[in-house]
Amino acid sequence: MKDEYKEFYKSNEEDMDSKSDAKVILFLIIVAVIAMTYWVAAQ
């Protein structure tokens, strides 16, 4: 699976940056969902 994405990135560094960006975005989405759930439950 790693080799499938090599064509999209010019270097391994860009690939790693993309993965870390995806992890940060996923974390933010999870935090937002938890916050909205808490806010709705507290109403």
HUVENDA-V731887 format. One record per residue. SS is DSSP state (H for helix, E for strand, - for the rest). PHI is phi in degrees with one decimal (NA if undefined). PSI is psi in radians with two decimals (NA if undefined). Layout:
BEGIN
ss/phi/psi
SS/PHI/PSI
SS/PHI/PSI
END
This chain:
BEGIN
ss/phi/psi
-/NA/-0.57
H/-60.4/-0.69
H/-69.3/-0.40
H/-61.5/-0.58
H/-94.7/-0.07
H/-60.7/-0.54
H/-68.6/-0.35
H/-86.0/-0.35
-/-118.2/2.47
-/-76.8/-0.49
-/-143.9/2.86
H/-64.4/-0.55
H/-62.8/-0.75
H/-63.7/-0.66
H/-62.7/-0.77
H/-67.5/-0.67
H/-60.8/-0.73
H/-62.9/-0.74
H/-65.9/-0.72
H/-69.5/-0.63
H/-62.3/-0.73
H/-63.9/-0.69
H/-65.7/-0.71
H/-64.5/-0.77
H/-63.6/-0.76
H/-60.5/-0.76
H/-60.9/-0.78
H/-63.6/-0.69
H/-64.0/-0.77
H/-61.9/-0.77
H/-63.1/-0.72
H/-63.7/-0.73
H/-64.7/-0.75
H/-63.5/-0.77
H/-63.2/-0.77
H/-65.1/-0.70
H/-61.9/-0.78
H/-62.8/-0.76
H/-63.3/-0.75
H/-67.7/-0.69
H/-67.4/-0.52
H/-81.3/-0.20
-/-72.3/NA
END
